[in-house]
Every structure is written in C-alpha cells, then in structure tokens.
Amino acid sequence: MKSTSLTALLCLGLSTQMSVAQVQVEPEFSIWDVELGEPISLAPDNQVAEIACGTNGGPPGRPLKSFGDFMDCNPEESGLREVSFTYDDEQDYIALALNSEFKFLHGGTSVFAHPVIVSVLVDPEGIVQGRRIFTDNRVSDYDRRNAVTLIRNFKARFSDWSLTCRDLDMKDGEQPVGKQFIHELCTGESPEGDTLVELEATLLRKKGQEGLNPETREVNTGYFESQTRYEEVKAPYEPGASR
C-alpha cells in the first residue's frame, strides 16, 4: 500500500460526514487500463500490489517481480502467457478511514463491486493480446451467490459488440440451485472487427454438490457454483481456447 495520500487524508481529520464524492477511491491501475496491442512493459509495476503467473481463474501461480517477467510463466496452447495482478489496496484503507458503509468503496481487486481475479494475456514478443476477469470464489457465500449477476454489467459495457447469447443445457449430474439454473454464454466482436469477447455466467450445482446432507438432512452451505467469466482477445486469437 502507498501511504502518502492515505496519511494526508488521516491528517485532515476526516469524519463520516465527508461526502463520498470528495474522495478518489479508484485503483491507480486496473484491468480496464490495459491496452490490447500495447507492450506489457507499459504496465506500471509500482501501481499494483501483487503480480504472478495466472491460472485461468484460479489462485495466483508463480510470483513475479515485474510484468516484464511474463516469460517465466508457462505458455498456454495458444502460445500466450497469462499474468495476473491485484490492485493496490490504498482505496480500501481510505474507505476504512472514512468509516464508509458503501460497499463500492471497499474495492480490493473488484469490477462493478464484485471481487474478481484479473489477468492479461501476453504473446512471446511482449505484446498484450487479451485480458481475463473471473469472479473470485474465495469470498463469502453471499458474494459468491451474487457473482452470476456480473454478466449483466459486462453485457451493458459491451452492448455495441454485436453480442449473441444463448442458454446452455444442463449437463449430466448438474442441478439447479433451488429453482434456478443458469448457464449462459455470450460471444461478440468489437465494432472494428479485430477483437473478440466471450462472457459466461453460471449458477448451478455440479455433480456431487447436493443441497442437503443425505445423513443429517441439513443444508450443505456453499455447495454451488456461481461465477461470471470474461475474456477478450485480439484476433486471430480466440477467447475460451484454454478451457
């Protein structure tokens, strides 16, 4: 965490009456600041918290000292290397200093107030060819349950990308969560035609994730999948190729 601006705020004697609009709580560098087609060397190491090899939606892999160390990560079948990062946590401390009750201020690594795992896809020449966002499963059941709704925000953000969405059928062993079963897949192309996007959202129980314990008849808390996945890549790469 960078302490300069946080210390300045604390020295001002902030009170809970301060308007939220008076405080800048956006991260210095986020996944939306990544420019596809630009060198990864332009990504600022000092404006993020942790850098690591990505694991396609899983926890961070091998730690990296710099975005420039992308070649230390194993290539995917496409030849691209995935580098994940977390946002600098200064905005969280600012929100705490304000005693804020507004969830969107407690950003962490988040998109539209959803905790997420973010990463970039880099080719062997060091050019960023794509980015990924997965909702983070390492959160409370409440936040995880709502993860499926993030696809709505992505649909709005990419509404001019000629999105085509369809509902996927239930696979063998899958079950609804209560009365809800969601497995939606959307694909689209940028207005310029040089970038592809894929969005996927799920709310379901996988095989073996029974809602009730068969012995105790108690609810199995957390036995469900709720997730939103986003992947955007420059052509000729294709999103979802690593799944």
C-alpha positions as CSV (number, residue, x, y, z in Angstrom):
1,M,0.0,0.0,0.0
2,K,1.2,3.5,-0.8
3,S,1.0,5.6,2.4
4,T,1.4,9.2,1.1
5,S,-2.2,10.1,0.2
6,L,-3.6,7.9,3.0
7,T,-1.5,9.7,5.6
8,A,-2.6,13.1,4.1
9,L,-6.3,12.1,4.5
10,L,-5.9,11.0,8.0
11,C,-4.1,14.2,8.9
12,L,-7.0,16.1,7.6
13,G,-9.2,14.7,10.4
14,L,-11.7,13.0,8.1
15,S,-15.2,12.5,9.5
16,T,-18.0,10.2,8.5
17,Q,-19.9,13.3,7.3
18,M,-17.5,13.8,4.4
19,S,-19.2,13.3,1.1
20,V,-18.2,10.1,-0.8
21,A,-17.8,12.3,-3.9
22,Q,-14.9,14.1,-2.3
23,V,-12.7,11.0,-2.2
24,Q,-10.9,9.3,-5.1
25,V,-11.0,5.6,-4.4
26,E,-10.4,4.1,-7.8
27,P,-7.3,2.0,-8.1
28,E,-4.3,3.7,-9.8
29,F,-4.2,0.9,-12.4
30,S,-7.0,-1.6,-13.2
31,I,-7.7,-4.2,-15.8
32,W,-9.5,-1.6,-17.9
33,D,-6.3,0.4,-18.1
34,V,-4.6,-2.4,-20.0
35,E,-4.4,-1.5,-23.7
36,L,-4.6,-4.5,-26.0
37,G,-1.9,-4.4,-28.7
38,E,0.5,-2.4,-26.5
39,P,3.7,-3.7,-24.9
40,I,3.3,-5.3,-21.4
41,S,6.3,-3.2,-20.4
42,L,3.9,-0.2,-20.3
43,A,2.1,-1.7,-17.4
44,P,3.3,0.0,-14.2
45,D,4.7,-2.4,-11.6
46,N,4.5,0.2,-8.9
47,Q,0.8,0.8,-9.3
48,V,-0.4,-2.7,-8.5
49,A,0.0,-4.9,-5.4
50,E,1.0,-8.4,-6.5
51,I,2.0,-9.8,-9.9
52,A,2.0,-13.6,-10.6
53,C,1.5,-16.1,-13.3
54,G,-2.2,-16.6,-14.0
55,T,-4.0,-19.9,-13.6
56,N,-7.1,-19.2,-15.7
57,G,-9.4,-18.1,-12.9
58,G,-7.6,-20.0,-10.1
59,P,-5.4,-18.6,-7.3
60,P,-2.1,-16.8,-8.3
61,G,0.6,-19.0,-9.6
62,R,4.4,-18.3,-9.5
63,P,5.0,-14.8,-8.1
64,L,6.7,-12.3,-10.5
65,K,8.7,-9.2,-9.6
66,S,7.5,-7.4,-12.7
67,F,5.1,-7.6,-15.6
68,G,8.2,-7.8,-17.7
69,D,8.9,-11.3,-16.3
70,F,5.9,-12.8,-18.2
71,M,8.2,-15.3,-19.9
72,D,8.6,-17.0,-16.6
73,C,5.0,-18.2,-16.9
74,N,4.2,-21.4,-18.8
75,P,2.6,-20.7,-22.2
76,E,-0.9,-21.8,-23.0
77,E,-1.7,-23.9,-26.1
78,S,-2.2,-20.6,-28.0
79,G,1.4,-19.5,-27.1
80,L,0.1,-16.7,-24.9
81,R,1.2,-16.4,-21.3
82,E,-1.2,-15.3,-18.5
83,V,-0.1,-12.7,-16.0
84,S,-2.4,-12.0,-13.1
85,F,-2.3,-9.0,-10.7
86,T,-4.1,-7.5,-7.8
87,Y,-5.0,-3.9,-7.4
88,D,-3.1,-1.6,-5.0
89,D,-5.1,-1.6,-1.7
90,E,-4.9,2.1,-0.9
91,Q,-8.6,2.7,-1.7
92,D,-9.6,0.1,0.9
93,Y,-7.7,1.9,3.6
94,I,-9.2,5.2,2.6
95,A,-12.7,3.8,2.8
96,L,-11.8,2.4,6.3
97,A,-10.5,5.8,7.3
98,L,-13.9,7.3,6.3
99,N,-15.7,4.5,8.2
100,S,-17.6,4.1,4.9
101,E,-20.6,1.8,4.7
102,F,-20.6,2.0,0.9
103,K,-19.5,-1.4,-0.5
104,F,-18.2,0.0,-3.7
105,L,-15.6,2.0,-1.8
106,H,-14.1,-1.2,-0.4
107,G,-12.8,-2.1,-3.8
108,G,-9.9,-4.5,-3.4
109,T,-9.5,-6.2,-6.8
110,S,-13.0,-5.7,-8.0
111,V,-15.1,-4.9,-11.1
112,F,-18.5,-3.3,-10.6
113,A,-18.2,-4.1,-6.9
114,H,-17.7,-7.8,-7.5
115,P,-14.4,-9.4,-6.1
116,V,-12.5,-10.7,-9.1
117,I,-9.3,-12.2,-10.4
118,V,-7.8,-10.3,-13.3
119,S,-5.1,-11.1,-15.7
120,V,-3.6,-10.2,-19.1
121,L,-2.5,-12.5,-21.9
122,V,0.9,-11.7,-23.4
123,D,2.5,-13.0,-26.6
124,P,6.2,-14.0,-26.9
125,E,7.0,-10.6,-28.2
126,G,5.7,-9.0,-25.1
127,I,2.5,-7.6,-26.6
128,V,-0.8,-7.7,-24.6
129,Q,-3.2,-9.8,-26.7
130,G,-6.0,-10.3,-24.2
131,R,-7.4,-10.0,-20.7
132,R,-9.5,-12.1,-18.4
133,I,-11.8,-11.5,-15.5
134,F,-13.2,-14.2,-13.2
135,T,-15.3,-13.7,-10.2
136,D,-13.3,-14.7,-7.1
137,N,-14.6,-17.8,-5.4
138,R,-12.5,-17.1,-2.3
139,V,-15.2,-14.9,-0.8
140,S,-18.3,-15.2,1.4
141,D,-21.2,-17.4,0.2
142,Y,-23.3,-14.2,-0.2
143,D,-20.8,-12.6,-2.5
144,R,-20.3,-15.8,-4.4
145,R,-24.0,-16.3,-4.9
146,N,-24.2,-12.9,-6.5
147,A,-21.2,-13.5,-8.8
148,V,-23.5,-14.7,-11.6
149,T,-25.1,-11.2,-11.9
150,L,-21.8,-9.6,-13.0
151,I,-22.6,-10.7,-16.6
152,R,-25.3,-8.1,-16.7
153,N,-22.7,-5.3,-16.3
154,F,-20.5,-6.8,-19.0
155,K,-23.4,-7.0,-21.4
156,A,-24.1,-3.3,-20.8
157,R,-20.4,-2.4,-21.2
158,F,-20.1,-4.4,-24.5
159,S,-23.6,-3.7,-25.8
160,D,-22.3,-2.4,-29.1
161,W,-20.2,-5.5,-29.7
162,S,-22.9,-7.5,-31.5
163,L,-23.3,-9.9,-28.6
164,T,-25.0,-13.2,-29.2
165,C,-26.1,-15.0,-26.1
166,R,-27.6,-18.5,-25.5
167,D,-28.5,-20.7,-22.6
168,L,-26.6,-23.9,-22.4
169,D,-28.3,-27.2,-21.5
170,M,-27.9,-28.9,-18.1
171,K,-25.1,-31.4,-18.2
172,D,-25.2,-34.9,-16.6
173,G,-25.2,-34.6,-12.8
174,E,-25.9,-30.8,-12.7
175,Q,-28.8,-29.5,-10.7
176,P,-30.5,-26.2,-10.1
177,V,-29.8,-24.1,-7.0
178,G,-33.2,-24.0,-5.5
179,K,-35.3,-23.3,-8.6
180,Q,-32.6,-21.5,-10.5
181,F,-30.3,-23.0,-13.2
182,I,-28.2,-20.5,-15.2
183,H,-25.6,-21.3,-17.7
184,E,-25.3,-18.5,-20.2
185,L,-22.7,-18.0,-22.9
186,C,-22.3,-14.8,-24.9
187,T,-19.9,-14.1,-27.7
188,G,-19.2,-10.8,-29.6
189,E,-17.0,-8.9,-31.8
190,S,-15.7,-5.3,-31.5
191,P,-17.2,-2.7,-33.8
192,E,-13.7,-2.6,-35.5
193,G,-13.8,-6.4,-36.0
194,D,-10.4,-7.0,-34.6
195,T,-11.2,-8.1,-31.1
196,L,-13.4,-10.9,-29.7
197,V,-15.1,-11.2,-26.4
198,E,-16.7,-14.2,-24.5
199,L,-18.9,-13.9,-21.4
200,E,-20.1,-16.9,-19.4
201,A,-22.2,-17.0,-16.3
202,T,-23.2,-20.0,-14.2
203,L,-25.5,-20.6,-11.2
204,L,-25.8,-24.4,-10.6
205,R,-24.9,-27.4,-8.5
206,K,-22.3,-29.6,-10.1
207,K,-22.3,-33.4,-9.8
208,G,-21.8,-34.3,-6.1
209,Q,-22.9,-30.9,-4.8
210,E,-26.1,-32.0,-3.1
211,G,-28.1,-29.3,-1.5
212,L,-28.9,-31.4,1.5
213,N,-26.7,-33.7,3.5
214,P,-28.3,-37.2,3.0
215,E,-27.5,-38.2,6.5
216,T,-28.3,-35.2,8.6
217,R,-30.8,-33.6,6.2
218,E,-29.1,-30.3,6.9
219,V,-28.4,-27.7,4.2
220,N,-24.9,-28.1,2.7
221,T,-23.8,-24.4,2.8
222,G,-21.7,-23.3,-0.1
223,Y,-22.4,-26.4,-2.3
224,F,-23.0,-24.5,-5.5
225,E,-21.2,-22.8,-8.4
226,S,-21.9,-19.1,-9.1
227,Q,-19.5,-17.4,-11.4
228,T,-19.0,-15.0,-14.2
229,R,-16.1,-15.2,-16.7
230,Y,-15.0,-12.6,-19.2
231,E,-12.3,-13.0,-21.8
232,E,-11.3,-10.5,-24.5
233,V,-8.6,-11.2,-27.1
234,K,-7.2,-9.7,-30.3
235,A,-7.7,-11.7,-33.5
236,P,-6.5,-14.2,-34.6
237,Y,-6.6,-15.5,-31.0
238,E,-9.9,-16.9,-29.8
239,P,-11.4,-16.5,-26.4
240,G,-12.1,-19.6,-24.4
241,A,-9.4,-21.6,-26.2
242,S,-7.7,-22.6,-22.9
243,R,-10.9,-24.0,-21.3
